[in-house]
Amino acid sequence: MKEDYYEILGVSKDASAAEIKKAYRKLALKYHPDKNPGDSSAEDMFKKSAEAYEVLGNQEKRAKYDRFGHQAFDGGFGGGGGGMNMDDIFSQFGDIFGGGFGGGGGFSGFGGGFGGGQRRAKGSNLRIRVSLNLEEIANGCEKKIKVKRKVQASGTTYKTCSTCNGSGQVTRVTNTILGRMQTASPCTTCGGSGQIIDKKPDGADAQGLITKEETVSIKIPAGVEDGMQLKVSGKGNDAPGNGIPGDLLVAIEEKEHQSLQREGDNLHYDLYITYSEAALGTSKEIDTVTGKVRIKIEEGVQSGKILRLRGKGISSINGYGKGDLLVHVNVWTPKTLNKEQKEFFERMANDENFQPNPEKSDKSFFEKVKDMFS
């Protein structure tokens, strides 16, 4: 189980953005590779703190993390801090240390694991939108989507870039508060791939790629929300040469249901009944996300009564079970009456059974609203 990001940085969950930034700066200095050469535990802490700051230092990502935890970014959710490479980590330093730390690899610490190696270019991401109804959201589903993506054309060959000699990077050495630091930036000739086009077939673009339509299977977990983003790794555009394919980012769009309203993991249903049904009792068939169910309405039910059907709501994205279906009973008042109906209600006007007489168990509207949000 992954460690809590707040605990890694040593801050509380209500810490300000400035406090989070300060905590990360302290850890980055303490566990920096040039200060801890060959220390694997320092390497681990350096990466963990960078990943934690990458999420908590971003207001939108922090809000997702506070709500969904690590699951907001793992197992398909896009926009998280997992799997950061050293280019990602050191790109943060311009913000944390006020400039002079741009670029990436080429560092002496950690057994040379951060420098000298070829930087593999990554293809661009693709973005699509998938519309789901409440039934699909409640139960989870699998969608097959046709996507047009760039892939390497058959017959394309590459050769080593003469500018960077295949490393994909151009390095430079600067003096910083930590001492002499070697930084690197992507080679502008090859775009960081270390290779340039040697031969390409007709129809391929300047990078040796062609556009191809592909059917991608997307597993949608139960409980997703409108605006949430899923990630399908490696299904974006290919990168030239031996680069890493980009990702397919899937934005969730929730379709409006005809009779159900969603509130988090709970669902709401407005049920309208007649005066006669309210007085005598009845049974009604209502919609749920798993099909129709029949519920019993007790005689003497009051307008505003809320019936709770437990477990008939939406599955929690965090795996905390299911929400409930709240049925709001509304007694419909007829707008027009014939002569016989008017005479009946006039006779009943002073009948004690027709006089309001709420019991202590009959909560007011405001009490019901308070209960719903508590």
C-alpha positions as CSV (number, residue, x, y, z in Angstrom):
1,M,0.0,0.0,0.0
2,K,1.4,3.4,-1.0
3,E,2.4,5.9,1.7
4,D,0.2,8.9,2.4
5,Y,1.5,12.0,0.5
6,Y,1.0,14.3,3.5
7,E,3.0,11.9,5.7
8,I,5.8,11.8,3.2
9,L,6.2,15.6,3.2
10,G,5.5,15.7,7.0
11,V,2.6,18.2,6.8
12,S,-1.0,18.1,7.9
13,K,-3.9,17.7,5.6
14,D,-4.9,21.3,6.1
15,A,-1.4,22.6,5.3
16,S,-1.2,25.7,3.0
17,A,0.4,25.7,-0.4
18,A,3.4,27.6,1.0
19,E,3.9,25.0,3.8
20,I,3.8,22.1,1.3
21,K,6.3,23.9,-0.9
22,K,8.6,24.6,2.0
23,A,8.4,21.0,3.2
24,Y,9.3,19.6,-0.2
25,R,12.2,22.0,-0.7
26,K,13.7,20.8,2.6
27,L,13.4,17.2,1.6
28,A,14.7,17.8,-1.9
29,L,17.8,19.4,-0.4
30,K,18.3,16.7,2.2
31,Y,18.0,13.7,-0.2
32,H,19.4,15.2,-3.3
33,P,21.5,12.7,-5.4
34,D,24.6,14.9,-5.3
35,K,24.5,14.9,-1.5
36,N,23.9,11.2,-1.1
37,P,25.9,9.3,-3.8
38,G,25.1,5.6,-3.9
39,D,22.5,5.8,-1.1
40,S,19.4,3.8,-2.3
41,S,17.3,4.9,0.7
42,A,18.0,8.6,-0.1
43,E,17.1,7.9,-3.8
44,D,13.8,6.4,-2.7
45,M,12.9,9.3,-0.5
46,F,14.0,11.8,-3.2
47,K,11.5,10.2,-5.6
48,K,8.7,9.8,-3.1
49,S,8.9,13.4,-2.0
50,A,8.9,14.6,-5.6
51,E,5.8,12.4,-6.4
52,A,4.0,13.7,-3.3
53,Y,4.8,17.4,-4.2
54,E,3.7,16.8,-7.8
55,V,0.2,16.0,-6.5
56,L,-0.1,18.2,-3.4
57,G,1.6,21.1,-5.0
58,N,-1.2,21.3,-7.6
59,Q,-4.6,22.5,-6.4
60,E,-6.7,20.4,-8.8
61,K,-4.7,17.2,-8.2
62,R,-4.7,17.8,-4.4
63,A,-8.5,18.1,-4.4
64,K,-8.7,14.7,-6.3
65,Y,-6.3,13.1,-3.9
66,D,-8.2,14.4,-0.8
67,R,-11.4,12.9,-2.2
68,F,-10.2,9.6,-3.8
69,G,-6.8,9.0,-2.3
70,H,-4.2,7.2,-4.5
71,Q,-6.9,5.6,-6.5
72,A,-7.5,9.0,-8.2
73,F,-4.2,8.5,-10.0
74,D,-3.5,4.7,-10.0
75,G,-5.1,2.0,-12.1
76,G,-6.4,4.2,-14.9
77,F,-7.0,7.6,-13.4
78,G,-5.1,10.3,-15.2
79,G,-3.2,13.3,-14.0
80,G,-1.3,11.8,-11.0
81,G,2.2,11.6,-9.7
82,G,3.1,8.0,-10.2
83,G,6.1,6.8,-12.1
84,M,7.9,10.1,-12.3
85,N,11.3,10.1,-14.1
86,M,14.2,12.4,-13.2
87,D,13.3,14.8,-16.0
88,D,9.9,15.3,-14.3
89,I,11.4,15.7,-10.9
90,F,14.0,18.3,-11.8
91,S,11.6,20.2,-14.0
92,Q,9.9,21.2,-10.6
93,F,13.1,22.8,-9.3
94,G,12.6,26.1,-11.2
95,D,9.5,26.7,-9.2
96,I,10.9,25.3,-5.9
97,F,14.4,26.9,-5.9
98,G,13.6,30.0,-8.0
99,G,15.3,29.0,-11.3
100,G,18.7,27.6,-12.3
101,F,17.5,24.0,-11.9
102,G,15.8,23.3,-15.2
103,G,16.3,20.3,-17.4
104,G,16.9,16.8,-16.1
105,G,19.4,14.0,-15.8
106,G,23.1,13.8,-15.8
107,F,23.6,13.6,-12.0
108,S,26.5,11.9,-10.3
109,G,24.6,10.3,-7.4
110,F,22.7,7.0,-7.2
111,G,25.2,4.9,-9.1
112,G,24.8,6.9,-12.3
113,G,21.1,5.8,-12.6
114,F,20.0,9.4,-13.3
115,G,22.5,10.4,-15.9
116,G,24.2,9.4,-19.1
117,G,21.4,7.2,-20.3
118,Q,19.4,7.9,-23.5
119,R,16.3,9.9,-23.0
120,R,13.4,8.0,-24.6
121,A,11.0,10.4,-26.3
122,K,7.3,10.0,-25.5
123,G,4.5,10.3,-28.1
124,S,1.7,12.8,-27.6
125,N,-1.4,12.0,-25.6
126,L,-4.8,11.7,-27.2
127,R,-8.0,12.9,-25.5
128,I,-11.6,11.6,-26.0
129,R,-14.9,11.9,-24.3
130,V,-17.1,9.0,-23.3
131,S,-20.8,9.4,-22.4
132,L,-22.2,7.0,-19.8
133,N,-25.7,6.5,-18.4
134,L,-26.3,6.0,-14.7
135,E,-26.7,2.3,-15.1
136,E,-23.2,2.0,-16.7
137,I,-21.8,4.2,-14.0
138,A,-23.4,2.3,-11.2
139,N,-22.3,-1.1,-12.3
140,G,-19.1,-0.4,-14.2
141,C,-18.7,-1.3,-17.9
142,E,-16.4,-1.9,-20.8
143,K,-16.4,0.4,-23.8
144,K,-14.9,-0.3,-27.2
145,I,-13.9,3.0,-28.8
146,K,-12.5,3.7,-32.3
147,V,-9.4,6.0,-32.0
148,K,-7.3,7.5,-34.8
149,R,-3.7,7.4,-33.6
150,K,-0.3,7.9,-35.2
151,V,1.8,4.7,-35.4
152,Q,5.2,4.0,-36.9
153,A,5.0,3.2,-40.6
154,S,6.2,-0.1,-41.8
155,G,9.6,0.3,-43.5
156,T,10.7,3.3,-41.6
157,T,14.3,3.2,-40.5
158,Y,16.3,5.6,-38.2
159,K,19.9,6.5,-37.7
160,T,21.8,7.9,-34.7
161,C,21.5,11.7,-34.3
162,S,24.9,13.3,-34.9
163,T,24.1,16.3,-32.6
164,C,23.7,14.3,-29.4
165,N,25.4,11.1,-30.6
166,G,22.3,9.1,-29.7
167,S,22.0,10.3,-26.1
168,G,18.9,12.4,-26.8
169,Q,20.3,15.1,-24.5
170,V,22.6,18.1,-24.6
171,T,24.3,18.6,-21.2
172,R,25.8,21.6,-19.4
173,V,27.4,22.1,-16.0
174,T,26.4,25.0,-13.8
175,N,27.3,26.2,-10.3
176,T,24.4,26.1,-7.8
177,I,23.9,26.3,-4.1
178,L,24.4,22.6,-4.0
179,G,27.7,22.8,-5.8
180,R,28.5,21.9,-9.4
181,M,25.5,20.4,-11.0
182,Q,25.2,18.8,-14.4
183,T,21.8,19.4,-16.1
184,A,20.5,18.2,-19.5
185,S,17.9,19.4,-22.0
186,P,16.4,17.4,-24.9
187,C,18.3,17.6,-28.2
188,T,16.5,20.0,-30.5
189,T,17.7,18.0,-33.6
190,C,16.1,14.7,-32.7
191,G,13.5,15.9,-30.2
192,G,15.2,13.8,-27.4
193,S,14.8,10.4,-29.1
194,G,18.5,10.1,-30.1
195,Q,17.6,9.1,-33.6
196,I,16.6,10.8,-36.8
197,I,14.8,9.5,-39.9
198,D,17.0,7.5,-42.3
199,K,14.3,6.2,-44.7
200,K,10.5,6.4,-44.7
201,P,7.8,5.1,-47.0
202,D,5.4,7.2,-49.0
203,G,2.6,8.6,-47.0
204,A,4.5,8.8,-43.7
205,D,5.0,12.2,-42.0
206,A,8.4,13.8,-41.2
207,Q,8.7,11.5,-38.2
208,G,8.0,8.3,-40.0
209,L,4.4,8.0,-38.6
210,I,1.1,7.3,-40.3
211,T,-2.5,7.7,-39.0
212,K,-4.3,4.5,-38.3
213,E,-7.8,3.7,-36.8
214,E,-7.7,1.3,-33.9
215,T,-10.4,-0.1,-31.6
216,V,-9.4,0.4,-28.0
217,S,-11.2,-1.4,-25.1
218,I,-11.7,0.8,-22.0
219,K,-12.7,-0.6,-18.7
220,I,-14.8,1.9,-16.7
221,P,-14.8,1.2,-13.0
222,A,-18.1,1.6,-11.1
223,G,-18.7,4.9,-9.4
224,V,-16.9,7.3,-11.8
225,E,-18.2,10.9,-11.9
226,D,-18.8,13.5,-14.6
227,G,-15.5,15.3,-15.4
228,M,-13.3,12.5,-14.1
229,Q,-10.4,11.4,-16.4
230,L,-9.2,7.9,-17.0
231,K,-5.9,6.9,-18.6
232,V,-5.3,4.0,-21.0
233,S,-1.5,3.7,-21.1
234,G,0.3,3.4,-24.4
235,K,-2.8,4.0,-26.6
236,G,-1.9,7.6,-27.6
237,N,0.4,8.5,-30.5
238,D,3.6,6.6,-31.1
239,A,6.9,8.3,-30.7
240,P,9.5,8.1,-33.5
241,G,12.3,5.5,-33.2
242,N,12.3,3.5,-30.0
243,G,10.2,6.1,-28.1
244,I,7.4,5.4,-25.7
245,P,3.8,5.7,-27.0
246,G,1.6,8.4,-25.4
247,D,-1.5,7.7,-23.4
248,L,-5.2,7.9,-24.2
249,L,-7.0,10.2,-21.8
250,V,-10.7,9.5,-21.4
251,A,-12.9,12.2,-20.0
252,I,-16.2,10.9,-18.4
253,E,-19.5,12.6,-19.3
254,E,-22.5,11.6,-17.3
255,K,-25.8,11.5,-19.2
256,E,-28.9,12.9,-17.5
257,H,-31.3,10.2,-16.3
258,Q,-35.0,10.6,-16.9
259,S,-36.2,10.1,-13.4
260,L,-33.1,9.7,-11.1
261,Q,-30.9,12.5,-9.8
262,R,-27.4,11.7,-8.5
263,E,-25.8,13.2,-5.4
264,G,-22.4,11.6,-4.8
265,D,-23.1,7.9,-4.3
266,N,-26.8,8.4,-3.4
267,L,-29.7,8.7,-5.9
268,H,-32.9,10.7,-5.5
269,Y,-36.3,9.8,-7.0
270,D,-39.5,12.0,-6.9
271,L,-42.6,9.9,-6.4
272,Y,-46.0,11.6,-6.9
273,I,-49.1,10.0,-5.5
274,T,-52.8,11.0,-5.2
275,Y,-54.7,12.1,-2.1
276,S,-56.5,8.8,-2.2
277,E,-53.3,6.8,-2.4
278,A,-51.8,8.8,0.5
279,A,-54.8,8.2,2.7
280,L,-55.4,4.5,1.8
281,G,-51.9,3.3,1.1
282,T,-50.6,1.8,-2.2
283,S,-47.7,0.2,-3.9
284,K,-45.7,1.8,-6.7
285,E,-43.1,0.6,-9.2
286,I,-40.1,2.9,-9.5
287,D,-36.8,3.1,-11.4
288,T,-33.4,2.0,-10.0
289,V,-30.1,1.6,-11.7
290,T,-30.5,-2.2,-11.6
291,G,-34.1,-2.2,-13.0
292,K,-37.6,-1.5,-11.6
293,V,-38.6,-2.3,-8.1
294,R,-42.0,-2.2,-6.3
295,I,-42.2,-0.3,-3.0
296,K,-45.1,-0.2,-0.5
297,I,-46.6,3.2,0.6
298,E,-48.2,3.0,4.0
299,E,-51.6,4.5,4.6
300,G,-51.5,8.1,6.0
301,V,-48.2,8.9,4.4
302,Q,-47.3,12.6,4.5
303,S,-46.1,14.6,1.6
304,G,-42.3,15.1,2.0
305,K,-41.8,11.6,3.5
306,I,-38.4,10.2,2.4
307,L,-38.1,6.4,1.9
308,R,-34.6,5.1,1.9
309,L,-33.7,2.0,-0.2
310,R,-30.3,1.0,1.1
311,G,-27.7,-0.2,-1.4
312,K,-29.7,0.9,-4.4
313,G,-27.5,3.8,-5.2
314,I,-24.0,4.1,-6.9
315,S,-21.0,2.0,-6.1
316,S,-18.3,4.0,-4.3
317,I,-15.2,4.6,-6.4
318,N,-13.1,3.9,-3.3
319,G,-14.8,0.5,-2.8
320,Y,-16.8,1.6,0.3
321,G,-20.0,-0.2,-0.7
322,K,-23.0,1.4,-2.4
323,G,-25.0,4.5,-1.8
324,D,-28.8,4.6,-1.2
325,L,-31.8,5.5,-3.3
326,L,-33.9,8.2,-1.5
327,V,-37.6,8.2,-2.6
328,H,-39.2,11.5,-2.0
329,V,-43.0,11.1,-1.6
330,N,-45.1,14.0,-3.0
331,V,-48.8,14.1,-2.5
332,W,-50.3,15.7,-5.6
333,T,-53.0,18.3,-5.0
334,P,-55.6,18.3,-7.7
335,K,-55.9,21.7,-9.5
336,T,-59.5,21.4,-10.6
337,L,-62.5,19.7,-8.9
338,N,-66.0,18.9,-10.1
339,K,-69.0,19.8,-8.0
340,E,-69.2,16.4,-6.3
341,Q,-65.5,16.5,-5.3
342,K,-65.8,20.0,-4.0
343,E,-68.8,19.1,-1.9
344,F,-66.8,16.1,-0.4
345,F,-63.9,18.3,0.7
346,E,-66.2,21.0,2.0
347,R,-67.9,18.4,4.2
348,M,-64.5,17.1,5.4
349,A,-63.1,20.6,6.0
350,N,-63.8,20.5,9.7
351,D,-63.4,16.8,10.2
352,E,-60.8,16.0,12.9
353,N,-59.1,13.4,10.6
354,F,-58.4,16.1,8.0
355,Q,-56.9,18.6,10.5
356,P,-53.1,18.8,10.6
357,N,-51.8,17.0,13.6
358,P,-48.1,16.3,13.2
359,E,-46.5,13.8,15.6
360,K,-43.0,14.3,17.0
361,S,-41.7,11.7,14.6
362,D,-42.9,13.8,11.7
363,K,-39.9,16.0,11.0
364,S,-40.1,19.4,9.4
365,F,-38.7,20.2,6.0
366,F,-35.6,21.8,7.4
367,E,-35.0,18.9,9.7
368,K,-35.1,16.5,6.8
369,V,-32.7,18.6,4.8
370,K,-30.4,18.7,7.8
371,D,-30.6,14.9,8.1
372,M,-29.7,14.5,4.4
373,F,-26.5,16.4,4.7
374,S,-25.4,15.1,8.1
